Amino acid sequence: MQKLTKGEYQLKVSVLILAAGAPILYLILGGYKPSLSNYWNTEMQPLFIIANAATSFYLYQIKSWRLSALILLLVTAFSVEVYPQTHNILAIVFFIVTLYPLWITHHFKKLFWIYIVSLGVASFSILSAEIIAVWVLCLHHGLVLMKLHKVNNRG
């Protein structure tokens, strides 16, 4: 297992809190929109970019999550305003590609199934599906991080 310094652990926890909290802030400060990407066209744009970039950086540090990290960065790079089709396709690809590392980790399998259910929610509300999926991903990574932190601090 990877050894984390106290600063690295705190940074990773901060990124997870930012990623999980950003959708709540979008709703509170930007109102309801059909999808997370629609917050690009609001005053929430800087938070959208920072949250996605920080999450991308976090995910890229984990070998099995690198493809998801790169796709998330591309989602952010191709704005929904200028490249709507490319952005939307990349967003869909991100949520699909992320199934693989969730499945192969063999940690917290119930979260994989909740993630699958969240994708089904998209037929009713894309925003709700995305928020549930983001929270499941944050919970997964938070639990893995806590497990790693616990192992690192034994003895």
C-alpha positions as CSV (number, residue, x, y, z in Angstrom):
1,M,0.0,0.0,0.0
2,Q,1.0,3.6,-0.7
3,K,2.5,5.6,2.2
4,L,0.9,9.0,2.7
5,T,2.3,12.0,4.5
6,K,0.0,13.9,6.7
7,G,-0.1,16.8,4.1
8,E,-0.9,14.4,1.3
9,Y,-3.7,12.8,3.3
10,Q,-5.2,16.2,4.2
11,L,-4.9,17.4,0.5
12,K,-6.7,14.2,-0.7
13,V,-9.5,14.6,2.0
14,S,-9.8,18.3,0.9
15,V,-10.2,17.3,-2.8
16,L,-12.9,14.7,-1.9
17,I,-14.8,17.3,0.2
18,L,-14.6,19.8,-2.6
19,A,-15.8,17.2,-5.2
20,A,-18.7,16.1,-3.0
21,G,-19.6,19.6,-1.9
22,A,-19.4,21.3,-5.3
23,P,-22.8,20.0,-6.5
24,I,-24.5,21.2,-3.3
25,L,-22.9,24.6,-3.8
26,Y,-24.0,24.6,-7.5
27,L,-27.6,24.0,-6.4
28,I,-27.6,26.5,-3.5
29,L,-25.8,29.3,-5.4
30,G,-26.7,28.6,-9.0
31,G,-30.2,27.1,-8.7
32,Y,-31.4,23.9,-10.3
33,K,-30.0,23.1,-13.8
34,P,-30.6,20.0,-15.9
35,S,-27.0,18.7,-15.5
36,L,-23.8,19.5,-13.7
37,S,-22.4,20.7,-17.0
38,N,-25.0,23.4,-17.2
39,Y,-23.3,25.2,-14.3
40,W,-20.5,26.1,-16.8
41,N,-22.8,28.8,-18.0
42,T,-23.3,30.3,-14.6
43,E,-21.2,32.1,-12.0
44,M,-20.3,28.6,-10.8
45,Q,-17.9,28.1,-13.7
46,P,-14.7,28.7,-11.7
47,L,-15.9,26.2,-9.0
48,F,-16.8,23.7,-11.8
49,I,-13.3,24.0,-13.3
50,I,-11.4,23.9,-10.0
51,A,-13.4,20.9,-8.7
52,N,-13.0,18.9,-11.9
53,A,-9.3,19.8,-12.2
54,A,-8.6,18.9,-8.6
55,T,-10.5,15.7,-8.9
56,S,-8.7,14.8,-12.1
57,F,-5.3,15.4,-10.3
58,Y,-6.5,13.2,-7.4
59,L,-7.6,10.4,-9.7
60,Y,-4.5,10.5,-11.9
61,Q,-2.4,9.6,-8.9
62,I,-4.1,6.2,-8.8
63,K,-3.0,3.9,-11.7
64,S,-6.4,2.2,-12.3
65,W,-8.1,5.6,-12.3
66,R,-5.8,7.4,-14.8
67,L,-8.1,7.0,-17.8
68,S,-11.1,8.4,-15.8
69,A,-8.9,11.3,-14.7
70,L,-7.8,12.2,-18.3
71,I,-11.4,12.0,-19.5
72,L,-12.6,14.2,-16.7
73,L,-9.9,16.7,-17.5
74,L,-11.1,16.6,-21.2
75,V,-14.7,17.1,-20.0
76,T,-13.5,20.3,-18.3
77,A,-11.3,21.4,-21.2
78,F,-14.1,21.2,-23.8
79,S,-16.6,23.7,-22.4
80,V,-20.2,22.9,-22.8
81,E,-20.6,26.5,-24.2
82,V,-18.2,26.1,-27.2
83,Y,-18.1,22.3,-27.7
84,P,-21.4,21.0,-26.4
85,Q,-21.4,17.7,-28.2
86,T,-17.8,16.9,-27.4
87,H,-18.3,17.9,-23.8
88,N,-21.5,15.8,-23.4
89,I,-20.0,12.7,-25.1
90,L,-16.9,13.0,-22.9
91,A,-19.1,13.4,-19.8
92,I,-21.0,10.2,-20.7
93,V,-17.7,8.4,-21.4
94,F,-16.4,9.5,-18.0
95,F,-19.3,8.0,-16.1
96,I,-19.1,4.7,-18.2
97,V,-15.3,4.3,-18.1
98,T,-15.3,4.9,-14.3
99,L,-17.3,1.6,-13.9
100,Y,-14.1,-0.4,-14.6
101,P,-11.8,0.9,-11.8
102,L,-14.8,0.8,-9.4
103,W,-15.3,-2.9,-10.3
104,I,-11.6,-4.1,-10.2
105,T,-10.7,-2.5,-6.9
106,H,-12.7,-5.2,-5.0
107,H,-13.3,-2.6,-2.3
108,F,-16.8,-1.6,-1.2
109,K,-18.7,-3.6,-4.0
110,K,-22.0,-2.2,-2.8
111,L,-20.9,1.2,-4.0
112,F,-20.4,-0.2,-7.5
113,W,-24.0,-1.3,-7.6
114,I,-25.3,2.0,-6.2
115,Y,-23.2,3.7,-9.0
116,I,-25.0,1.5,-11.6
117,V,-28.4,2.4,-10.1
118,S,-27.4,6.1,-10.3
119,L,-26.8,5.8,-14.0
120,G,-30.3,4.5,-14.4
121,V,-31.7,7.6,-12.6
122,A,-30.5,9.6,-15.6
123,S,-33.7,8.7,-17.4
124,F,-35.6,10.8,-14.8
125,S,-33.0,13.5,-13.9
126,I,-29.5,13.8,-15.4
127,L,-28.5,16.1,-12.5
128,S,-29.7,13.7,-9.8
129,A,-27.9,10.8,-11.5
130,E,-24.7,12.8,-11.8
131,I,-24.8,14.0,-8.2
132,I,-25.4,10.4,-6.9
133,A,-22.6,9.1,-9.1
134,V,-20.2,11.8,-7.9
135,W,-21.1,11.2,-4.2
136,V,-20.6,7.4,-4.7
137,L,-17.2,8.0,-6.2
138,C,-16.3,10.4,-3.4
139,L,-17.5,7.9,-0.8
140,H,-15.6,5.1,-2.5
141,H,-12.4,7.1,-2.5
142,G,-12.9,8.4,1.0
143,L,-13.3,4.9,2.3
144,V,-10.2,3.7,0.5
145,L,-8.3,6.7,1.8
146,M,-9.4,6.1,5.4
147,K,-8.4,2.4,5.0
148,L,-5.0,3.5,3.7
149,H,-4.6,6.1,6.4
150,K,-5.5,3.5,9.1
151,V,-2.9,1.0,7.7
152,N,-0.2,3.7,7.5
153,N,-0.7,4.7,11.1
154,R,-0.6,1.2,12.6
155,G,2.0,0.3,15.2
